[in-house]
Amino acid sequence: KHVFSARWARLYGKLSTRIPSHGDTPSMYCEAKRGACTYQSVKQQLFKAFQKAGLGTWVRKPPEQDQFQLTL
């Protein structure tokens, strides 16, 4: 996850015309994930679809797994 997020950040920095201001960039992976509004919305829709189809609930991983610093 760390390597993937670092690569994404480098690519985003090359493609984005927006220059992030101080404090605009999350310092932890879990913060970046929470801040991805489209991702969070689609994830919730997926969870609801699983429950509606009788497939149960999504198994959640320990939150500590995503609590690491993004060193870019």
PyMOL Python script that loads the backbone (N, CA, C, O; Angstrom):
from pymol import cmd

cmd.read_pdbstr("""\
ATOM      1  N   LYS A   1       0.813  -1.185   0.000  1.00  0.00           N
ATOM      2  CA  LYS A   1       0.000   0.000   0.000  1.00  0.00           C
ATOM      3  C   LYS A   1       0.859   1.252   0.000  1.00  0.00           C
ATOM      4  O   LYS A   1       0.538   2.249  -0.647  1.00  0.00           O
ATOM      5  N   HIS A   2       1.954   1.180   0.736  1.00  0.00           N
ATOM      6  CA  HIS A   2       2.814   2.354   0.832  1.00  0.00           C
ATOM      7  C   HIS A   2       3.431   2.691  -0.525  1.00  0.00           C
ATOM      8  O   HIS A   2       3.411   3.847  -0.950  1.00  0.00           O
ATOM      9  N   VAL A   3       3.973   1.691  -1.197  1.00  0.00           N
ATOM     10  CA  VAL A   3       4.601   1.917  -2.501  1.00  0.00           C
ATOM     11  C   VAL A   3       3.564   2.374  -3.518  1.00  0.00           C
ATOM     12  O   VAL A   3       3.809   3.294  -4.297  1.00  0.00           O
ATOM     13  N   PHE A   4       2.395   1.718  -3.503  1.00  0.00           N
ATOM     14  CA  PHE A   4       1.326   2.093  -4.418  1.00  0.00           C
ATOM     15  C   PHE A   4       0.900   3.548  -4.207  1.00  0.00           C
ATOM     16  O   PHE A   4       0.741   4.293  -5.174  1.00  0.00           O
ATOM     17  N   SER A   5       0.716   3.950  -2.959  1.00  0.00           N
ATOM     18  CA  SER A   5       0.290   5.324  -2.683  1.00  0.00           C
ATOM     19  C   SER A   5       1.371   6.330  -3.064  1.00  0.00           C
ATOM     20  O   SER A   5       1.061   7.425  -3.531  1.00  0.00           O
ATOM     21  N   ALA A   6       2.626   5.969  -2.871  1.00  0.00           N
ATOM     22  CA  ALA A   6       3.719   6.868  -3.262  1.00  0.00           C
ATOM     23  C   ALA A   6       3.762   7.045  -4.778  1.00  0.00           C
ATOM     24  O   ALA A   6       3.963   8.155  -5.271  1.00  0.00           O
ATOM     25  N   ARG A   7       3.574   5.962  -5.509  1.00  0.00           N
ATOM     26  CA  ARG A   7       3.553   6.064  -6.975  1.00  0.00           C
ATOM     27  C   ARG A   7       2.380   6.899  -7.451  1.00  0.00           C
ATOM     28  O   ARG A   7       2.517   7.716  -8.362  1.00  0.00           O
ATOM     29  N   TRP A   8       1.207   6.690  -6.822  1.00  0.00           N
ATOM     30  CA  TRP A   8       0.033   7.469  -7.186  1.00  0.00           C
ATOM     31  C   TRP A   8       0.284   8.955  -6.949  1.00  0.00           C
ATOM     32  O   TRP A   8      -0.054   9.784  -7.793  1.00  0.00           O
ATOM     33  N   ALA A   9       0.865   9.289  -5.821  1.00  0.00           N
ATOM     34  CA  ALA A   9       1.120  10.690  -5.487  1.00  0.00           C
ATOM     35  C   ALA A   9       2.078  11.326  -6.497  1.00  0.00           C
ATOM     36  O   ALA A   9       1.884  12.472  -6.902  1.00  0.00           O
ATOM     37  N   ARG A  10       3.104  10.585  -6.901  1.00  0.00           N
ATOM     38  CA  ARG A  10       4.038  11.121  -7.902  1.00  0.00           C
ATOM     39  C   ARG A  10       3.328  11.339  -9.237  1.00  0.00           C
ATOM     40  O   ARG A  10       3.522  12.370  -9.881  1.00  0.00           O
ATOM     41  N   LEU A  11       2.518  10.386  -9.650  1.00  0.00           N
ATOM     42  CA  LEU A  11       1.783  10.510 -10.906  1.00  0.00           C
ATOM     43  C   LEU A  11       0.791  11.666 -10.829  1.00  0.00           C
ATOM     44  O   LEU A  11       0.690  12.460 -11.764  1.00  0.00           O
ATOM     45  N   TYR A  12       0.071  11.765  -9.741  1.00  0.00           N
ATOM     46  CA  TYR A  12      -0.886  12.847  -9.555  1.00  0.00           C
ATOM     47  C   TYR A  12      -0.182  14.196  -9.617  1.00  0.00           C
ATOM     48  O   TYR A  12      -0.691  15.145 -10.214  1.00  0.00           O
ATOM     49  N   GLY A  13       0.978  14.272  -9.003  1.00  0.00           N
ATOM     50  CA  GLY A  13       1.740  15.513  -9.025  1.00  0.00           C
ATOM     51  C   GLY A  13       2.163  15.914 -10.431  1.00  0.00           C
ATOM     52  O   GLY A  13       2.229  17.101 -10.748  1.00  0.00           O
ATOM     53  N   LYS A  14       2.448  14.929 -11.273  1.00  0.00           N
ATOM     54  CA  LYS A  14       2.841  15.216 -12.654  1.00  0.00           C
ATOM     55  C   LYS A  14       1.645  15.615 -13.514  1.00  0.00           C
ATOM     56  O   LYS A  14       1.774  16.454 -14.406  1.00  0.00           O
ATOM     57  N   LEU A  15       0.487  15.021 -13.252  1.00  0.00           N
ATOM     58  CA  LEU A  15      -0.679  15.261 -14.092  1.00  0.00           C
ATOM     59  C   LEU A  15      -1.539  16.426 -13.633  1.00  0.00           C
ATOM     60  O   LEU A  15      -2.250  17.028 -14.438  1.00  0.00           O
ATOM     61  N   SER A  16      -1.481  16.744 -12.372  1.00  0.00           N
ATOM     62  CA  SER A  16      -2.359  17.768 -11.825  1.00  0.00           C
ATOM     63  C   SER A  16      -1.840  19.162 -12.154  1.00  0.00           C
ATOM     64  O   SER A  16      -0.644  19.441 -12.077  1.00  0.00           O
ATOM     65  N   THR A  17      -2.769  20.016 -12.518  1.00  0.00           N
ATOM     66  CA  THR A  17      -2.406  21.414 -12.740  1.00  0.00           C
ATOM     67  C   THR A  17      -2.565  22.195 -11.451  1.00  0.00           C
ATOM     68  O   THR A  17      -2.141  23.346 -11.352  1.00  0.00           O
ATOM     69  N   ARG A  18      -3.175  21.565 -10.472  1.00  0.00           N
ATOM     70  CA  ARG A  18      -3.398  22.191  -9.175  1.00  0.00           C
ATOM     71  C   ARG A  18      -2.143  22.035  -8.325  1.00  0.00           C
ATOM     72  O   ARG A  18      -1.559  20.953  -8.270  1.00  0.00           O
ATOM     73  N   ILE A  19      -1.737  23.091  -7.675  1.00  0.00           N
ATOM     74  CA  ILE A  19      -0.589  23.031  -6.782  1.00  0.00           C
ATOM     75  C   ILE A  19      -1.124  22.941  -5.357  1.00  0.00           C
ATOM     76  O   ILE A  19      -1.766  23.878  -4.883  1.00  0.00           O
ATOM     77  N   PRO A  20      -0.872  21.826  -4.665  1.00  0.00           N
ATOM     78  CA  PRO A  20      -1.413  21.691  -3.313  1.00  0.00           C
ATOM     79  C   PRO A  20      -0.801  22.704  -2.363  1.00  0.00           C
ATOM     80  O   PRO A  20       0.402  22.964  -2.395  1.00  0.00           O
ATOM     81  N   SER A  21      -1.644  23.265  -1.523  1.00  0.00           N
ATOM     82  CA  SER A  21      -1.147  24.196  -0.512  1.00  0.00           C
ATOM     83  C   SER A  21      -0.712  23.398   0.710  1.00  0.00           C
ATOM     84  O   SER A  21      -1.010  22.209   0.824  1.00  0.00           O
ATOM     85  N   HIS A  22      -0.024  24.042   1.598  1.00  0.00           N
ATOM     86  CA  HIS A  22       0.428  23.387   2.825  1.00  0.00           C
ATOM     87  C   HIS A  22      -0.777  22.868   3.597  1.00  0.00           C
ATOM     88  O   HIS A  22      -1.745  23.602   3.796  1.00  0.00           O
ATOM     89  N   GLY A  23      -0.730  21.638   4.026  1.00  0.00           N
ATOM     90  CA  GLY A  23      -1.842  21.052   4.758  1.00  0.00           C
ATOM     91  C   GLY A  23      -2.891  20.435   3.852  1.00  0.00           C
ATOM     92  O   GLY A  23      -3.801  19.764   4.339  1.00  0.00           O
ATOM     93  N   ASP A  24      -2.788  20.646   2.535  1.00  0.00           N
ATOM     94  CA  ASP A  24      -3.749  20.105   1.577  1.00  0.00           C
ATOM     95  C   ASP A  24      -3.495  18.627   1.319  1.00  0.00           C
ATOM     96  O   ASP A  24      -4.419  17.878   1.000  1.00  0.00           O
ATOM     97  N   THR A  25      -2.257  18.214   1.454  1.00  0.00           N
ATOM     98  CA  THR A  25      -1.877  16.838   1.199  1.00  0.00           C
ATOM     99  C   THR A  25      -1.892  16.055   2.509  1.00  0.00           C
ATOM    100  O   THR A  25      -1.265  16.466   3.485  1.00  0.00           O
ATOM    101  N   PRO A  26      -2.611  14.920   2.532  1.00  0.00           N
ATOM    102  CA  PRO A  26      -2.644  14.139   3.776  1.00  0.00           C
ATOM    103  C   PRO A  26      -1.277  13.558   4.107  1.00  0.00           C
ATOM    104  O   PRO A  26      -0.490  13.243   3.215  1.00  0.00           O
ATOM    105  N   SER A  27      -1.005  13.421   5.398  1.00  0.00           N
ATOM    106  CA  SER A  27       0.280  12.873   5.810  1.00  0.00           C
ATOM    107  C   SER A  27       0.200  11.371   6.084  1.00  0.00           C
ATOM    108  O   SER A  27       1.227  10.697   6.168  1.00  0.00           O
ATOM    109  N   MET A  28      -1.021  10.847   6.224  1.00  0.00           N
ATOM    110  CA  MET A  28      -1.186   9.415   6.487  1.00  0.00           C
ATOM    111  C   MET A  28      -2.085   8.787   5.432  1.00  0.00           C
ATOM    112  O   MET A  28      -2.980   9.435   4.890  1.00  0.00           O
ATOM    113  N   TYR A  29      -1.830   7.527   5.156  1.00  0.00           N
ATOM    114  CA  TYR A  29      -2.594   6.789   4.149  1.00  0.00           C
ATOM    115  C   TYR A  29      -4.084   6.767   4.479  1.00  0.00           C
ATOM    116  O   TYR A  29      -4.913   6.969   3.591  1.00  0.00           O
ATOM    117  N   CYS A  30      -4.438   6.524   5.747  1.00  0.00           N
ATOM    118  CA  CYS A  30      -5.847   6.462   6.135  1.00  0.00           C
ATOM    119  C   CYS A  30      -6.551   7.801   5.894  1.00  0.00           C
ATOM    120  O   CYS A  30      -7.735   7.820   5.558  1.00  0.00           O
ATOM    121  N   GLU A  31      -5.839   8.918   6.061  1.00  0.00           N
ATOM    122  CA  GLU A  31      -6.415  10.239   5.795  1.00  0.00           C
ATOM    123  C   GLU A  31      -6.680  10.418   4.302  1.00  0.00           C
ATOM    124  O   GLU A  31      -7.716  10.956   3.910  1.00  0.00           O
ATOM    125  N   ALA A  32      -5.753   9.971   3.483  1.00  0.00           N
ATOM    126  CA  ALA A  32      -5.923  10.073   2.034  1.00  0.00           C
ATOM    127  C   ALA A  32      -7.126   9.249   1.580  1.00  0.00           C
ATOM    128  O   ALA A  32      -7.905   9.685   0.732  1.00  0.00           O
ATOM    129  N   LYS A  33      -7.268   8.060   2.149  1.00  0.00           N
ATOM    130  CA  LYS A  33      -8.387   7.195   1.787  1.00  0.00           C
ATOM    131  C   LYS A  33      -9.723   7.798   2.213  1.00  0.00           C
ATOM    132  O   LYS A  33     -10.694   7.765   1.456  1.00  0.00           O
ATOM    133  N   ARG A  34      -9.770   8.347   3.422  1.00  0.00           N
ATOM    134  CA  ARG A  34     -11.006   8.980   3.903  1.00  0.00           C
ATOM    135  C   ARG A  34     -11.361  10.198   3.059  1.00  0.00           C
ATOM    136  O   ARG A  34     -12.539  10.502   2.868  1.00  0.00           O
ATOM    137  N   GLY A  35     -10.353  10.889   2.557  1.00  0.00           N
ATOM    138  CA  GLY A  35     -10.580  12.098   1.776  1.00  0.00           C
ATOM    139  C   GLY A  35     -10.963  11.849   0.327  1.00  0.00           C
ATOM    140  O   GLY A  35     -11.310  12.790  -0.386  1.00  0.00           O
ATOM    141  N   ALA A  36     -10.908  10.621  -0.117  1.00  0.00           N
ATOM    142  CA  ALA A  36     -11.268  10.279  -1.498  1.00  0.00           C
ATOM    143  C   ALA A  36     -12.784  10.075  -1.558  1.00  0.00           C
ATOM    144  O   ALA A  36     -13.276   8.958  -1.395  1.00  0.00           O
ATOM    145  N   CYS A  37     -13.507  11.155  -1.791  1.00  0.00           N
ATOM    146  CA  CYS A  37     -14.975  11.138  -1.709  1.00  0.00           C
ATOM    147  C   CYS A  37     -15.619  10.153  -2.677  1.00  0.00           C
ATOM    148  O   CYS A  37     -16.531   9.427  -2.281  1.00  0.00           O
ATOM    149  N   THR A  38     -15.185  10.106  -3.912  1.00  0.00           N
ATOM    150  CA  THR A  38     -15.763   9.179  -4.885  1.00  0.00           C
ATOM    151  C   THR A  38     -15.532   7.747  -4.442  1.00  0.00           C
ATOM    152  O   THR A  38     -16.448   6.927  -4.513  1.00  0.00           O
ATOM    153  N   TYR A  39     -14.338   7.432  -3.992  1.00  0.00           N
ATOM    154  CA  TYR A  39     -14.012   6.093  -3.505  1.00  0.00           C
ATOM    155  C   TYR A  39     -14.928   5.712  -2.347  1.00  0.00           C
ATOM    156  O   TYR A  39     -15.482   4.612  -2.334  1.00  0.00           O
ATOM    157  N   GLN A  40     -15.093   6.602  -1.381  1.00  0.00           N
ATOM    158  CA  GLN A  40     -15.920   6.311  -0.212  1.00  0.00           C
ATOM    159  C   GLN A  40     -17.382   6.104  -0.604  1.00  0.00           C
ATOM    160  O   GLN A  40     -18.048   5.218  -0.069  1.00  0.00           O
ATOM    161  N   SER A  41     -17.876   6.905  -1.522  1.00  0.00           N
ATOM    162  CA  SER A  41     -19.263   6.782  -1.975  1.00  0.00           C
ATOM    163  C   SER A  41     -19.509   5.438  -2.667  1.00  0.00           C
ATOM    164  O   SER A  41     -20.492   4.753  -2.385  1.00  0.00           O
ATOM    165  N   VAL A  42     -18.619   5.082  -3.560  1.00  0.00           N
ATOM    166  CA  VAL A  42     -18.759   3.815  -4.281  1.00  0.00           C
ATOM    167  C   VAL A  42     -18.611   2.636  -3.328  1.00  0.00           C
ATOM    168  O   VAL A  42     -19.307   1.631  -3.472  1.00  0.00           O
ATOM    169  N   LYS A  43     -17.723   2.749  -2.371  1.00  0.00           N
ATOM    170  CA  LYS A  43     -17.531   1.684  -1.392  1.00  0.00           C
ATOM    171  C   LYS A  43     -18.815   1.456  -0.595  1.00  0.00           C
ATOM    172  O   LYS A  43     -19.205   0.312  -0.359  1.00  0.00           O
ATOM    173  N   GLN A  44     -19.465   2.526  -0.185  1.00  0.00           N
ATOM    174  CA  GLN A  44     -20.724   2.396   0.554  1.00  0.00           C
ATOM    175  C   GLN A  44     -21.822   1.777  -0.311  1.00  0.00           C
ATOM    176  O   GLN A  44     -22.616   0.973   0.178  1.00  0.00           O
ATOM    177  N   GLN A  45     -21.872   2.141  -1.577  1.00  0.00           N
ATOM    178  CA  GLN A  45     -22.849   1.544  -2.493  1.00  0.00           C
ATOM    179  C   GLN A  45     -22.605   0.046  -2.640  1.00  0.00           C
ATOM    180  O   GLN A  45     -23.552  -0.739  -2.685  1.00  0.00           O
ATOM    181  N   LEU A  46     -21.354  -0.342  -2.715  1.00  0.00           N
ATOM    182  CA  LEU A  46     -20.997  -1.757  -2.813  1.00  0.00           C
ATOM    183  C   LEU A  46     -21.434  -2.520  -1.570  1.00  0.00           C
ATOM    184  O   LEU A  46     -22.008  -3.604  -1.672  1.00  0.00           O
ATOM    185  N   PHE A  47     -21.166  -1.961  -0.408  1.00  0.00           N
ATOM    186  CA  PHE A  47     -21.567  -2.608   0.853  1.00  0.00           C
ATOM    187  C   PHE A  47     -23.079  -2.798   0.912  1.00  0.00           C
ATOM    188  O   PHE A  47     -23.559  -3.860   1.308  1.00  0.00           O
ATOM    189  N   LYS A  48     -23.831  -1.765   0.516  1.00  0.00           N
ATOM    190  CA  LYS A  48     -25.293  -1.856   0.523  1.00  0.00           C
ATOM    191  C   LYS A  48     -25.784  -2.906  -0.471  1.00  0.00           C
ATOM    192  O   LYS A  48     -26.728  -3.641  -0.181  1.00  0.00           O
ATOM    193  N   ALA A  49     -25.149  -2.981  -1.638  1.00  0.00           N
ATOM    194  CA  ALA A  49     -25.544  -3.972  -2.646  1.00  0.00           C
ATOM    195  C   ALA A  49     -25.293  -5.387  -2.136  1.00  0.00           C
ATOM    196  O   ALA A  49     -26.106  -6.280  -2.377  1.00  0.00           O
ATOM    197  N   PHE A  50     -24.193  -5.604  -1.443  1.00  0.00           N
ATOM    198  CA  PHE A  50     -23.909  -6.924  -0.867  1.00  0.00           C
ATOM    199  C   PHE A  50     -24.990  -7.313   0.144  1.00  0.00           C
ATOM    200  O   PHE A  50     -25.482  -8.441   0.132  1.00  0.00           O
ATOM    201  N   GLN A  51     -25.351  -6.379   1.007  1.00  0.00           N
ATOM    202  CA  GLN A  51     -26.366  -6.669   2.017  1.00  0.00           C
ATOM    203  C   GLN A  51     -27.725  -6.922   1.377  1.00  0.00           C
ATOM    204  O   GLN A  51     -28.444  -7.836   1.781  1.00  0.00           O
ATOM    205  N   LYS A  52     -28.077  -6.120   0.384  1.00  0.00           N
ATOM    206  CA  LYS A  52     -29.364  -6.264  -0.304  1.00  0.00           C
ATOM    207  C   LYS A  52     -29.455  -7.615  -1.015  1.00  0.00           C
ATOM    208  O   LYS A  52     -30.530  -8.211  -1.081  1.00  0.00           O
ATOM    209  N   ALA A  53     -28.333  -8.096  -1.544  1.00  0.00           N
ATOM    210  CA  ALA A  53     -28.305  -9.377  -2.244  1.00  0.00           C
ATOM    211  C   ALA A  53     -28.199 -10.563  -1.286  1.00  0.00           C
ATOM    212  O   ALA A  53     -28.163 -11.716  -1.714  1.00  0.00           O
ATOM    213  N   GLY A  54     -28.151 -10.269   0.009  1.00  0.00           N
ATOM    214  CA  GLY A  54     -28.059 -11.333   0.997  1.00  0.00           C
ATOM    215  C   GLY A  54     -26.680 -11.951   1.116  1.00  0.00           C
ATOM    216  O   GLY A  54     -26.537 -13.103   1.524  1.00  0.00           O
ATOM    217  N   LEU A  55     -25.664 -11.174   0.757  1.00  0.00           N
ATOM    218  CA  LEU A  55     -24.290 -11.681   0.784  1.00  0.00           C
ATOM    219  C   LEU A  55     -23.553 -11.335   2.083  1.00  0.00           C
ATOM    220  O   LEU A  55     -22.362 -11.616   2.220  1.00  0.00           O
ATOM    221  N   GLY A  56     -24.254 -10.736   3.014  1.00  0.00           N
ATOM    222  CA  GLY A  56     -23.628 -10.407   4.297  1.00  0.00           C
ATOM    223  C   GLY A  56     -22.946  -9.058   4.276  1.00  0.00           C
ATOM    224  O   GLY A  56     -23.148  -8.246   3.373  1.00  0.00           O
ATOM    225  N   THR A  57     -22.133  -8.841   5.296  1.00  0.00           N
ATOM    226  CA  THR A  57     -21.428  -7.565   5.427  1.00  0.00           C
ATOM    227  C   THR A  57     -19.950  -7.741   5.095  1.00  0.00           C
ATOM    228  O   THR A  57     -19.397  -8.837   5.187  1.00  0.00           O
ATOM    229  N   TRP A  58     -19.345  -6.659   4.715  1.00  0.00           N
ATOM    230  CA  TRP A  58     -17.926  -6.633   4.366  1.00  0.00           C
ATOM    231  C   TRP A  58     -17.093  -6.871   5.614  1.00  0.00           C
ATOM    232  O   TRP A  58     -17.353  -6.267   6.655  1.00  0.00           O
ATOM    233  N   VAL A  59     -16.111  -7.729   5.525  1.00  0.00           N
ATOM    234  CA  VAL A  59     -15.220  -7.985   6.651  1.00  0.00           C
ATOM    235  C   VAL A  59     -14.205  -6.847   6.706  1.00  0.00           C
ATOM    236  O   VAL A  59     -13.463  -6.617   5.751  1.00  0.00           O
ATOM    237  N   ARG A  60     -14.179  -6.152   7.813  1.00  0.00           N
ATOM    238  CA  ARG A  60     -13.276  -5.003   7.957  1.00  0.00           C
ATOM    239  C   ARG A  60     -11.927  -5.447   8.514  1.00  0.00           C
ATOM    240  O   ARG A  60     -11.840  -6.313   9.386  1.00  0.00           O
ATOM    241  N   LYS A  61     -10.897  -4.832   7.986  1.00  0.00           N
ATOM    242  CA  LYS A  61      -9.545  -5.126   8.468  1.00  0.00           C
ATOM    243  C   LYS A  61      -9.230  -4.205   9.648  1.00  0.00           C
ATOM    244  O   LYS A  61      -9.923  -3.208   9.850  1.00  0.00           O
ATOM    245  N   PRO A  62      -8.214  -4.519  10.414  1.00  0.00           N
ATOM    246  CA  PRO A  62      -7.846  -3.641  11.531  1.00  0.00           C
ATOM    247  C   PRO A  62      -7.474  -2.251  11.013  1.00  0.00           C
ATOM    248  O   PRO A  62      -6.748  -2.141  10.025  1.00  0.00           O
ATOM    249  N   PRO A  63      -7.956  -1.192  11.660  1.00  0.00           N
ATOM    250  CA  PRO A  63      -7.652   0.161  11.176  1.00  0.00           C
ATOM    251  C   PRO A  63      -6.159   0.477  11.206  1.00  0.00           C
ATOM    252  O   PRO A  63      -5.693   1.329  10.449  1.00  0.00           O
ATOM    253  N   GLU A  64      -5.407  -0.196  12.070  1.00  0.00           N
ATOM    254  CA  GLU A  64      -3.960   0.062  12.155  1.00  0.00           C
ATOM    255  C   GLU A  64      -3.236  -0.256  10.848  1.00  0.00           C
ATOM    256  O   GLU A  64      -2.149   0.265  10.595  1.00  0.00           O
ATOM    257  N   GLN A  65      -3.824  -1.096  10.034  1.00  0.00           N
ATOM    258  CA  GLN A  65      -3.202  -1.490   8.766  1.00  0.00           C
ATOM    259  C   GLN A  65      -3.004  -0.303   7.830  1.00  0.00           C
ATOM    260  O   GLN A  65      -2.063  -0.286   7.036  1.00  0.00           O
ATOM    261  N   ASP A  66      -3.887   0.690   7.921  1.00  0.00           N
ATOM    262  CA  ASP A  66      -3.790   1.856   7.045  1.00  0.00           C
ATOM    263  C   ASP A  66      -3.218   3.088   7.737  1.00  0.00           C
ATOM    264  O   ASP A  66      -3.258   4.182   7.176  1.00  0.00           O
ATOM    265  N   GLN A  67      -2.693   2.929   8.935  1.00  0.00           N
ATOM    266  CA  GLN A  67      -2.162   4.061   9.672  1.00  0.00           C
ATOM    267  C   GLN A  67      -0.646   4.132   9.547  1.00  0.00           C
ATOM    268  O   GLN A  67       0.088   3.812  10.481  1.00  0.00           O
ATOM    269  N   PHE A  68      -0.203   4.554   8.389  1.00  0.00           N
ATOM    270  CA  PHE A  68       1.232   4.756   8.192  1.00  0.00           C
ATOM    271  C   PHE A  68       1.455   6.081   7.465  1.00  0.00           C
ATOM    272  O   PHE A  68       0.603   6.552   6.713  1.00  0.00           O
ATOM    273  N   GLN A  69       2.608   6.656   7.709  1.00  0.00           N
ATOM    274  CA  GLN A  69       2.969   7.941   7.128  1.00  0.00           C
ATOM    275  C   GLN A  69       3.207   7.803   5.641  1.00  0.00           C
ATOM    276  O   GLN A  69       3.772   6.816   5.171  1.00  0.00           O
ATOM    277  N   LEU A  70       2.771   8.802   4.917  1.00  0.00           N
ATOM    278  CA  LEU A  70       3.062   8.883   3.484  1.00  0.00           C
ATOM    279  C   LEU A  70       4.327   9.705   3.323  1.00  0.00           C
ATOM    280  O   LEU A  70       4.308  10.928   3.459  1.00  0.00           O
ATOM    281  N   THR A  71       5.403   9.038   3.039  1.00  0.00           N
ATOM    282  CA  THR A  71       6.671   9.738   2.797  1.00  0.00           C
ATOM    283  C   THR A  71       6.892   9.759   1.296  1.00  0.00           C
ATOM    284  O   THR A  71       7.201   8.737   0.683  1.00  0.00           O
ATOM    285  N   LEU A  72       6.730  10.930   0.719  1.00  0.00           N
ATOM    286  CA  LEU A  72       6.799  11.053  -0.741  1.00  0.00           C
ATOM    287  C   LEU A  72       8.041  11.775  -1.179  1.00  0.00           C
ATOM    288  O   LEU A  72       8.256  11.965  -2.376  1.00  0.00           O
TER     289      LEU A  72
END
""", "prot")
cmd.dss("prot")
cmd.show_as("cartoon", "prot")
cmd.util.cbc("prot")
cmd.orient("prot")
